[in-house]
Amino acid sequence: MTIYKIYDACILIRFLEEISCEKLFEEWNKILDYEQYTTTEVLKEIQRNARNRMNRLIANRIIKILDPVPKKELDKIGLLNPNLSTADCSVLYYVLKISDPICLTDEYPLRVLCIENVIEIHGTAGIYSKLKKDGTFSLTDIEKSFKNFKQDPRVFPPT
């Protein structure tokens, strides 16, 4: 069974711009059951160094870009929560349409709608936990990369 990972802009920006961890996507691409996607609308939000890294991932077919979502559909999804960006709406459109998706986002409104629609979601904290368990990267590298995020209660809520 293929698992479809659909990335929101916040995760891509965080991992490509802020911690320069494109190797993560390359490693996940080696797992045969994973297919990694983002949307055309999300791609528009990715700038600077993250965009250069994203372009390499796209060129190497590590992350694939889904077709633009029809405006009518984006508008309809946007009515569910006025705090959803166009990119968030596009991600929700595809996670509702694709079988066995995983939505990767830290955006609270998008996470709530995924939970309501029984869509599996993971954010930065979940990726951190997975990386610590799977041994793809050294614990020292993981702790160093995630140091600043661990101070942000929106990303790592207090336990």
PABADO-173325 format. One line per field, with one value per atom (N, C-alpha, C, O, CB): atom name; x, y, z. Coordinates in steps of 0.2 Angstrom, whole numbers. Glycine has a CB too. Example, Ala and Ser with C-alpha at 12.3 -4.5 7.8 and 13.67 -1.06 7.14 Angstrom:
<recs>
atom	c(N/CA/C/O/CB/N/CA/C/O/CB);
east	c(66/62/66/71/57/64/68/64/67/70);
north	c(-28/-22/-16/-17/-22/-11/-5/0/6/-3);
up	c(39/39/39/42/45/35/36/39/40/29);
</recs>
This chain:
<recs>
atom	c(N/CA/C/O/CB/N/CA/C/O/CB/N/CA/C/O/CB/N/CA/C/O/CB/N/CA/C/O/CB/N/CA/C/O/CB/N/CA/C/O/CB/N/CA/C/O/CB/N/CA/C/O/CB/N/CA/C/O/CB/N/CA/C/O/CB/N/CA/C/O/CB/N/CA/C/O/CB/N/CA/C/O/CB/N/CA/C/O/CB/N/CA/C/O/CB/N/CA/C/O/CB/N/CA/C/O/CB/N/CA/C/O/CB/N/CA/C/O/CB/N/CA/C/O/CB/N/CA/C/O/CB/N/CA/C/O/CB/N/CA/C/O/CB/N/CA/C/O/CB/N/CA/C/O/CB/N/CA/C/O/CB/N/CA/C/O/CB/N/CA/C/O/CB/N/CA/C/O/CB/N/CA/C/O/CB/N/CA/C/O/CB/N/CA/C/O/CB/N/CA/C/O/CB/N/CA/C/O/CB/N/CA/C/O/CB/N/CA/C/O/CB/N/CA/C/O/CB/N/CA/C/O/CB/N/CA/C/O/CB/N/CA/C/O/CB/N/CA/C/O/CB/N/CA/C/O/CB/N/CA/C/O/CB/N/CA/C/O/CB/N/CA/C/O/CB/N/CA/C/O/CB/N/CA/C/O/CB/N/CA/C/O/CB/N/CA/C/O/CB/N/CA/C/O/CB/N/CA/C/O/CB/N/CA/C/O/CB/N/CA/C/O/CB/N/CA/C/O/CB/N/CA/C/O/CB/N/CA/C/O/CB/N/CA/C/O/CB/N/CA/C/O/CB/N/CA/C/O/CB/N/CA/C/O/CB/N/CA/C/O/CB/N/CA/C/O/CB/N/CA/C/O/CB/N/CA/C/O/CB/N/CA/C/O/CB/N/CA/C/O/CB/N/CA/C/O/CB/N/CA/C/O/CB/N/CA/C/O/CB/N/CA/C/O/CB/N/CA/C/O/CB/N/CA/C/O/CB/N/CA/C/O/CB/N/CA/C/O/CB/N/CA/C/O/CB/N/CA/C/O/CB/N/CA/C/O/CB/N/CA/C/O/CB/N/CA/C/O/CB/N/CA/C/O/CB/N/CA/C/O/CB/N/CA/C/O/CB/N/CA/C/O/CB/N/CA/C/O/CB/N/CA/C/O/CB/N/CA/C/O/CB/N/CA/C/O/CB/N/CA/C/O/CB/N/CA/C/O/CB/N/CA/C/O/CB/N/CA/C/O/CB/N/CA/C/O/CB/N/CA/C/O/CB/N/CA/C/O/CB/N/CA/C/O/CB/N/CA/C/O/CB/N/CA/C/O/CB/N/CA/C/O/CB/N/CA/C/O/CB/N/CA/C/O/CB/N/CA/C/O/CB/N/CA/C/O/CB/N/CA/C/O/CB/N/CA/C/O/CB/N/CA/C/O/CB/N/CA/C/O/CB/N/CA/C/O/CB/N/CA/C/O/CB/N/CA/C/O/CB/N/CA/C/O/CB/N/CA/C/O/CB/N/CA/C/O/CB/N/CA/C/O/CB/N/CA/C/O/CB/N/CA/C/O/CB/N/CA/C/O/CB/N/CA/C/O/CB/N/CA/C/O/CB/N/CA/C/O/CB/N/CA/C/O/CB/N/CA/C/O/CB/N/CA/C/O/CB/N/CA/C/O/CB/N/CA/C/O/CB/N/CA/C/O/CB/N/CA/C/O/CB/N/CA/C/O/CB/N/CA/C/O/CB/N/CA/C/O/CB/N/CA/C/O/CB/N/CA/C/O/CB/N/CA/C/O/CB/N/CA/C/O/CB/N/CA/C/O/CB/N/CA/C/O/CB/N/CA/C/O/CB/N/CA/C/O/CB/N/CA/C/O/CB/N/CA/C/O/CB/N/CA/C/O/CB/N/CA/C/O/CB/N/CA/C/O/CB/N/CA/C/O/CB/N/CA/C/O/CB/N/CA/C/O/CB/N/CA/C/O/CB/N/CA/C/O/CB/N/CA/C/O/CB/N/CA/C/O/CB/N/CA/C/O/CB/N/CA/C/O/CB/N/CA/C/O/CB/N/CA/C/O/CB/N/CA/C/O/CB/N/CA/C/O/CB/N/CA/C/O/CB/N/CA/C/O/CB/N/CA/C/O/CB);
east	c(4/0/4/9/-5/3/7/4/-2/7/9/7/9/14/10/4/5/6/1/-1/12/13/12/15/21/8/6/9/6/-2/13/17/13/12/24/13/10/17/22/6/16/22/26/32/19/22/26/31/37/21/30/34/40/46/31/38/44/48/54/40/46/50/54/60/46/51/55/61/66/50/60/65/70/75/61/67/72/76/81/68/72/75/79/84/70/75/77/82/87/71/82/87/90/94/83/89/93/93/98/100/87/87/84/79/83/86/83/85/81/85/90/92/86/85/98/82/76/72/69/72/70/65/69/65/63/75/79/78/77/86/79/79/72/72/82/67/60/59/54/55/62/60/63/60/63/67/70/65/66/77/61/56/51/47/52/50/46/39/35/47/36/29/27/21/27/32/30/31/35/36/26/26/25/20/20/29/29/27/29/36/22/19/18/18/12/17/15/10/10/20/7/3/6/11/-4/3/5/5/9/1/-1/-2/3/5/-9/5/10/17/21/11/19/25/26/31/25/20/20/23/25/13/22/24/31/33/19/34/41/46/46/43/50/55/62/63/52/66/73/77/76/74/81/85/81/82/90/75/71/68/67/65/67/65/70/68/62/76/82/82/83/88/82/82/76/76/82/70/64/64/62/58/67/68/72/70/71/77/81/77/78/88/73/69/64/63/66/61/56/60/58/53/66/69/71/72/76/73/75/69/70/80/63/57/56/53/56/59/59/52/48/64/50/44/40/43/44/34/30/25/23/27/24/19/12/12/22/7/0/-3/0/-4/-7/-10/-14/-16/-16/-14/-18/-25/-28/-18/-27/-34/-39/-37/-35/-44/-49/-51/-52/-55/-51/-53/-59/-60/-53/-64/-71/-70/-73/-76/-66/-65/-61/-62/-61/-56/-52/-57/-56/-46/-61/-66/-71/-72/-70/-73/-77/-74/-77/-80/-68/-64/-63/-63/-57/-61/-60/-65/-64/-58/-71/-77/-77/-81/-84/-74/-73/-70/-72/-70/-65/-62/-58/-54/-56/-60/-57/-49/-46/-61/-47/-39/-35/-29/-38/-39/-35/-32/-36/-39/-26/-23/-25/-28/-15/-24/-25/-21/-23/-23/-15/-11/-14/-14/-3/-16/-19/-25/-26/-21/-29/-35/-33/-37/-39/-28/-26/-23/-25/-20/-20/-18/-24/-24/-13/-28/-35/-38/-41/-39/-39/-42/-39/-43/-41/-33/-29/-30/-30/-22/-29/-29/-36/-37/-27/-41/-48/-49/-54/-53/-45/-46/-42/-44/-45/-36/-32/-33/-34/-24/-32/-33/-26/-21/-34/-27/-21/-16/-10/-18/-19/-14/-11/-14/-17/-6/-3/-2/1/3/-5/-4/1/1/-11/6/12/11/12/19/9/8/9/8/1/10/10/4/3/17/1/-5/-11/-14/-7/-12/-18/-25/-28/-19/-27/-33/-34/-39/-35/-28/-28/-28/-31/-22/-24/-24/-31/-33/-19/-34/-41/-46/-49/-44/-45/-50/-48/-52/-50/-41/-39/-41/-44/-31/-41/-44/-51/-53/-42/-55/-62/-64/-69/-65/-59/-60/-56/-56/-59/-54/-50/-44/-43/-55/-40/-34/-28/-28/-34/-24/-18/-14/-12/-14/-11/-7/-1/-1/-11/4/11/13/13/16/17/20/27/30/16/30/37/39/44/40/35/36/36/40/31/31/31/36/39/24/39/44/51/55/46/51/57/57/62/56/51/51/53/56/44/50/51/59/62/47/62/69/73/78/71/71/75/74/79/72/69/68/71/74/60/71/73/80/82/69/84/91/94/100/94/90/93/98/103/87/97/102/105/101/99/111/113/109/106/121/109/105/108/104/105/114/117/115/113/125/115/113/105/103/114/101/94/93/89/90/96/96/98/95/99/103/106/101/100/113/98/94/87/84/92/85/78/79/73/75/85/86/81/77/93/81/76/69/65/78/67/60/58/52/59/62/60/58/55/65/60/59/52/49/64/49/43/37/36/43/33/27/22/18/24/22/17/19/15/16/26/28/29/27/35/32/33/29/31/40/22/18/21/24/11/21/23/20/14/22/23/20/18/16/25);
north	c(-6/0/6/7/0/11/17/22/23/20/25/31/37/38/30/42/48/54/55/50/56/62/68/70/62/73/79/85/85/80/88/94/100/103/94/104/111/115/112/112/121/126/126/126/133/126/128/122/123/128/116/110/111/110/104/112/113/118/118/114/124/130/128/130/136/125/124/119/120/121/114/109/111/109/102/115/117/124/124/118/128/135/135/137/140/133/135/130/132/135/123/119/115/110/113/117/114/107/104/117/104/96/93/89/95/95/92/84/80/95/82/75/71/65/74/74/70/68/62/75/72/71/65/61/77/66/61/54/49/63/54/47/44/38/48/48/46/44/39/51/47/45/37/34/50/35/28/23/17/28/25/20/19/24/23/13/11/13/14/4/13/14/21/23/10/26/33/36/35/36/41/46/52/53/44/57/64/69/69/66/73/78/85/85/76/90/96/99/96/101/105/107/113/116/110/115/121/127/132/122/128/133/134/139/133/128/128/130/134/121/128/130/137/140/127/141/148/152/157/151/148/151/150/153/149/146/144/149/149/137/152/157/156/152/164/160/161/154/150/163/153/146/140/135/146/140/135/133/127/136/138/137/134/130/144/136/133/125/121/136/124/117/113/107/116/116/113/112/106/118/116/115/109/105/121/108/102/96/91/102/96/90/88/83/91/94/93/90/85/99/93/91/83/80/95/81/74/69/64/74/72/68/65/60/63/69/67/69/66/70/76/78/80/84/84/78/79/85/86/73/89/94/92/90/101/93/91/97/103/90/95/100/106/105/97/112/117/115/112/124/117/116/121/127/116/119/124/129/128/120/135/141/140/141/148/137/136/131/132/133/126/121/125/124/115/129/133/137/138/137/141/145/141/143/149/135/131/129/129/125/127/124/130/129/121/136/142/144/147/147/142/143/139/141/142/134/130/133/132/123/137/141/147/146/137/153/159/160/164/165/156/156/152/152/154/148/144/148/152/138/147/151/147/142/151/150/146/140/135/151/140/134/129/123/136/131/126/123/117/130/127/124/119/114/130/121/116/109/104/119/110/103/100/93/105/103/100/96/91/104/100/97/90/86/102/90/84/78/72/85/80/75/72/66/78/76/73/69/65/79/70/67/60/55/71/60/54/49/51/57/43/37/37/37/30/35/34/40/39/28/46/52/53/51/58/56/59/67/68/56/71/78/80/79/82/83/86/93/97/84/96/103/104/100/105/111/113/118/121/116/120/125/122/117/126/125/123/122/117/128/127/127/120/117/133/119/114/107/102/114/107/101/99/93/102/104/103/100/95/110/103/100/93/89/105/91/85/80/74/84/82/78/76/71/81/82/81/76/73/88/76/71/65/61/75/63/57/56/51/51/61/61/61/65/67/57/56/63/65/50/66/72/71/67/78/74/75/82/85/69/84/91/90/84/96/96/96/91/87/103/91/87/80/76/89/78/71/69/63/70/73/71/71/66/77/75/75/68/65/80/66/59/54/49/58/54/49/48/43/50/54/54/51/48/61/53/50/42/39/53/40/32/29/23/31/32/28/28/24/30/32/32/34/33/25/38/40/45/46/43/49/55/53/50/62/56/55/59/65/57/57/61/68/72/57/68/75/80/85/74/77/81/83/89/78/78/80/85/90/73/84/89/96/101/87/96/103/106/112/102/102/105/107/112/100/104/105/110/111/99/112/116/122/123/118/126/132/130/134/136/125/123/121/122/118/117/115/120/119/110/126/132/135/139/137/133/136/132/126/137/134/130/129/124/134/132/131/125/121/137/123/118/112/106/120/113/108/110/113/107/108/110/108/102/108/111/109/103/102/114/98/92/92/87/86);
up	c(0/0/0/4/6/-5/-5/0/0/-12/3/8/5/2/15/4/1/6/10/-4/6/11/7/2/13/10/7/12/17/5/9/13/13/7/12/18/18/18/20/25/17/16/23/22/14/28/35/36/38/41/34/35/30/32/35/24/19/20/20/12/22/24/30/30/25/35/41/40/42/46/36/34/29/29/33/24/19/20/18/12/23/25/32/32/24/37/43/46/50/48/44/46/40/42/51/34/29/29/28/28/29/30/24/25/36/18/12/12/8/6/15/15/18/16/20/23/26/20/20/30/15/10/5/3/6/4/0/3/0/-1/10/13/13/12/21/14/14/7/6/17/2/-5/-6/-11/-10/-2/-3/-1/-2/0/3/6/1/-1/13/-2/-7/-7/-11/-9/0/1/1/2/7/1/2/-5/-9/6/-6/-12/-8/-4/-17/-10/-7/-12/-18/-4/-10/-14/-10/-4/-17/-14/-12/-17/-23/-9/-16/-21/-24/-22/-18/-30/-34/-29/-29/-40/-25/-21/-15/-14/-18/-13/-8/-11/-8/-5/-17/-20/-20/-20/-27/-22/-22/-16/-16/-24/-10/-4/-2/3/2/-5/-4/-7/-13/-5/-3/-6/-4/0/-4/-7/-5/-5/-10/2/0/-1/-1/-4/5/3/3/-4/-6/7/-8/-15/-19/-23/-18/-19/-22/-21/-25/-21/-14/-12/-14/-16/-4/-14/-16/-24/-26/-15/-28/-35/-36/-41/-38/-32/-33/-32/-35/-29/-26/-24/-30/-31/-18/-33/-38/-44/-48/-40/-46/-52/-52/-57/-53/-45/-44/-43/-41/-38/-44/-43/-35/-34/-48/-31/-24/-21/-17/-19/-22/-21/-27/-32/-16/-28/-34/-33/-27/-37/-38/-37/-40/-46/-41/-36/-38/-43/-42/-32/-47/-51/-47/-41/-56/-50/-46/-45/-49/-51/-39/-37/-40/-40/-29/-43/-46/-41/-35/-49/-43/-38/-34/-29/-42/-38/-35/-29/-24/-40/-29/-24/-18/-12/-27/-20/-15/-11/-5/-18/-14/-11/-6/-1/-16/-9/-5/2/7/-9/1/7/12/18/5/9/13/17/22/8/16/20/26/31/16/26/32/38/44/31/37/42/38/34/45/41/37/39/35/40/43/44/40/40/52/35/31/25/22/28/24/18/11/12/18/6/-1/-1/-3/-7/1/1/6/4/4/12/17/13/14/23/10/7/1/0/3/-2/-8/-4/-7/-12/1/5/7/6/11/10/12/6/7/16/1/-5/-7/-8/-11/-7/-9/-4/-5/-11/2/8/8/10/14/6/6/0/0/7/-5/-12/-12/-16/-17/-9/-10/-5/1/-10/-7/-2/2/-1/-6/8/13/13/13/11/14/14/21/26/12/22/28/27/22/31/31/30/35/41/32/32/36/37/32/33/42/44/51/55/41/52/59/60/65/61/54/54/58/56/47/64/68/64/65/74/61/57/53/52/53/49/45/48/46/40/54/58/61/61/64/63/66/61/62/68/54/49/47/45/43/47/46/51/50/46/58/63/62/63/70/61/60/54/54/58/49/43/44/39/37/50/51/46/43/51/45/41/45/50/36/44/48/47/41/46/53/52/56/61/55/54/58/57/52/56/62/62/63/63/66/65/66/72/72/68/78/83/82/84/89/78/76/71/72/72/67/63/67/66/57/72/77/80/80/82/83/86/81/83/89/75/70/69/68/64/68/66/72/71/65/78/84/84/86/91/82/82/77/77/82/70/65/63/59/59/66/66/59/57/66/55/49/50/46/45/55/57/64/68/56/65/72/77/75/73/83/88/89/91/95/89/90/84/85/89/78/72/73/72/66/75/76/82/81/78/87/93/91/92/99/87/85/80/80/81/75/70/73/71/65/78/81/87/90/83/89/96/96/101/96/91/91/91/94/85/87/87/94/96/82/98/104/109/114/107/108/112/110/114/112/105/102/104/102/94/109/111/106/107/117/101/95/91/88/90/91/88/92/91/85/98/104/110/114/105/110/116/122/122/115/128/134/136/135/140/139/141/149/151/140);
</recs>
